[in-house]
Amino acid sequence: MKADKEASLQKHIRIAEVVPHLKAKKSVVALDILSFYIDGSIHQWERTEQDQRDANEASALSHVYESRGDPEGQQQSKNRFGAITRRIIVDLHLYSICADKVSAMMKIIIAREDSFELERFWEEWKPTFERVRNLRRLFEHPHLYLQKAGDEAVFGVHFYESKFVLGSKSFDLEDIGPEKMIGFFDGLLSILKTLPVRGQPVHSTDRSEGT
């Protein structure tokens, strides 16, 4: 708990350091909201990881009860596994919403700050957030994969190695996971700190030409 509070404090300090570099008040608010959804995405991903551990435990117990010839215990474990799987769907959906909100706030900052460096930074990260948006679309529009899945369609997710599958779509966790969100946020703050401090003239020597 103490470590979480320290990390939160350090993040707020870092945000406060870049605020003077933002020209528009709306950018400051958008950055605050963006930070909120970064935290939300990490929290949801941690819940998903716990869900996976709980699901693995339920699956293992199901096999143990089966080997003992205990159908009642086996069925209870299977039911628990099914419930956890549905919880994973909810937590991953909320993760995709949080990450997509980060993208939306970033677009507001870019529109208000008129910075080539920010635009170039965003171009590098857009593919990552587009993958997250595709994940959100699948959660919110299940008919899109049900129409293509035929009679074998199932409502659920499963994991293998560093990927998980929703419907017939496979997603690489390393491409959309919290490490990406943290890397994006760190990079964003670094870029913002390089922008001119609010109120300072940009290229003052250039502006003096012809006066």
C-alpha positions in Angstrom: 0.0 0.0 0.0 2.8 2.4 0.9 4.5 1.7 -2.4 1.3 2.4 -4.3 0.9 5.7 -2.6 4.5 6.6 -3.3 4.1 5.7 -7.0 0.9 7.8 -7.2 2.7 10.8 -5.6 5.6 10.5 -8.0 3.2 10.4 -11.0 1.4 13.5 -9.8 4.7 15.3 -9.4 5.7 14.3 -13.0 2.4 15.6 -14.3 2.7 18.9 -12.4 6.2 19.3 -14.0 4.8 19.2 -17.5 1.6 21.4 -16.9 3.6 24.7 -17.5 4.5 23.3 -21.0 0.8 23.0 -22.1 -0.7 26.0 -23.8 -4.4 25.2 -23.4 -6.2 24.6 -20.1 -8.3 21.9 -21.9 -5.0 20.0 -22.5 -4.2 20.1 -18.8 -7.7 18.6 -18.0 -7.3 16.1 -20.8 -3.9 15.0 -19.4 -5.4 14.5 -16.0 -8.2 12.4 -17.4 -5.7 10.5 -19.5 -3.7 9.7 -16.4 -6.8 8.5 -14.6 -7.5 6.0 -17.4 -3.9 4.9 -17.5 -4.4 3.9 -13.8 -7.8 2.3 -14.6 -6.3 0.2 -17.4 -3.5 -1.1 -15.1 -6.0 -1.9 -12.4 -8.3 -3.8 -14.8 -5.3 -5.7 -16.2 -4.3 -6.7 -12.6 -7.8 -8.0 -12.1 -7.6 -10.0 -15.3 -4.3 -11.6 -14.2 -5.9 -12.6 -10.9 -8.9 -14.0 -12.8 -6.5 -16.1 -14.9 -4.9 -17.5 -11.7 -8.4 -18.2 -10.2 -9.5 -19.9 -13.4 -6.4 -22.1 -13.6 -7.0 -23.1 -10.0 -10.6 -24.0 -10.7 -9.6 -26.0 -13.7 -6.9 -27.9 -11.8 -9.4 -28.7 -9.0 -11.9 -30.0 -11.6 -9.3 -32.6 -12.7 -8.4 -33.5 -9.1 -12.1 -34.2 -8.3 -12.4 -36.2 -11.6 -9.5 -38.4 -10.6 -11.0 -39.0 -7.2 -14.4 -39.9 -8.7 -16.2 -37.0 -7.2 -18.6 -35.7 -9.8 -20.2 -33.2 -7.5 -16.9 -31.5 -6.7 -15.9 -31.7 -10.4 -19.1 -29.9 -11.4 -18.7 -27.2 -8.8 -15.2 -26.5 -10.0 -16.4 -26.4 -13.6 -19.1 -24.0 -12.7 -16.6 -21.8 -10.9 -14.3 -21.9 -13.9 -17.2 -20.8 -16.2 -18.1 -17.9 -13.8 -14.5 -16.7 -13.7 -14.2 -16.9 -17.5 -17.2 -14.5 -17.8 -15.5 -12.2 -15.2 -12.4 -12.1 -17.4 -14.6 -10.9 -20.3 -15.9 -8.0 -18.2 -12.5 -7.1 -16.9 -10.9 -7.2 -20.4 -13.8 -5.2 -21.8 -13.2 -2.5 -19.1 -9.5 -2.6 -19.8 -10.2 -1.9 -23.5 -12.5 1.0 -22.6 -9.9 2.6 -20.3 -7.2 2.3 -23.0 -9.5 3.7 -25.7 -10.2 6.7 -23.4 -6.5 7.3 -23.2 -6.5 7.5 -27.0 -9.4 10.0 -27.0 -7.7 12.3 -24.5 -4.4 12.2 -26.4 -6.2 13.4 -29.5 -7.6 16.4 -27.6 -4.1 17.3 -26.4 -2.7 17.1 -29.9 -5.5 19.3 -31.3 -4.9 22.0 -28.6 -1.1 22.0 -28.5 -0.3 22.2 -32.2 3.1 20.4 -31.8 4.9 18.5 -34.5 6.7 16.5 -31.8 3.5 15.4 -30.3 2.0 14.4 -33.6 5.0 12.4 -34.5 4.9 10.7 -31.1 1.3 9.8 -31.6 1.8 8.4 -35.1 4.2 5.9 -33.5 1.6 4.8 -30.9 -1.6 4.9 -33.0 -1.2 1.2 -34.1 -1.1 0.0 -30.5 -4.3 1.9 -29.6 -6.0 0.8 -32.8 -5.4 -2.8 -31.7 -7.0 -2.0 -28.4 -9.9 -0.3 -30.2 -10.4 -3.5 -32.3 -10.6 -5.5 -29.0 -13.3 -3.1 -27.7 -15.3 -3.4 -30.9 -15.4 -7.1 -30.5 -16.6 -6.9 -26.9 -19.3 -4.3 -27.7 -20.4 -5.8 -31.0 -20.4 -9.6 -30.6 -22.6 -9.9 -33.6 -19.6 -9.1 -35.7 -17.9 -12.4 -34.9 -21.0 -14.4 -34.4 -22.1 -13.7 -38.0 -18.8 -15.2 -39.2 -18.3 -17.9 -36.7 -21.0 -20.3 -38.0 -22.4 -23.1 -35.8 -19.2 -23.3 -33.7 -19.6 -19.9 -32.1 -18.9 -19.6 -28.4 -19.1 -16.7 -26.0 -15.8 -16.7 -24.0 -12.1 -16.1 -24.0 -9.2 -18.4 -23.5 -5.5 -17.8 -23.0 -2.4 -19.6 -24.4 1.2 -18.5 -24.0 1.2 -14.7 -24.5 -2.1 -14.5 -26.4 -5.8 -14.7 -25.7 -8.6 -15.5 -28.0 -12.0 -13.8 -28.1 -14.4 -15.4 -30.6 -12.2 -16.2 -33.6 -9.8 -13.3 -33.0 -6.4 -13.7 -31.4 -4.7 -10.8 -29.5 -1.1 -10.7 -28.4 -1.0 -9.5 -24.8 2.4 -7.9 -25.2 1.0 -5.7 -28.0 -1.9 -4.3 -25.9 -0.9 -5.0 -22.3 -0.2 -2.5 -19.4 3.5 -2.3 -20.2 2.4 -0.6 -23.4 0.2 1.9 -21.5 3.0 2.7 -19.1 5.5 3.1 -21.9 3.2 5.4 -23.7 2.5 7.6 -20.7 6.2 7.8 -19.8 7.0 8.8 -23.4 4.2 11.3 -23.5 5.4 13.1 -20.3 9.0 13.2 -21.8 7.7 14.8 -25.0 5.6 17.3 -23.1 8.6 18.4 -21.0 10.5 19.4 -24.2 7.7 21.8 -25.3 8.2 25.5 -24.6 7.0 26.7 -21.2 3.6 28.5 -21.5 4.1 32.2 -22.3 7.7 31.8 -23.6 8.2 32.9 -27.2 9.1 30.2 -29.7 12.1 31.0 -32.0 12.2 34.6 -30.9 15.2 35.3 -33.2 13.1 34.2 -36.2 10.3 36.4 -35.2 12.5 39.5 -35.1 13.3 39.2 -38.8 11.6 41.7 -40.9 10.5 43.9 -38.0 
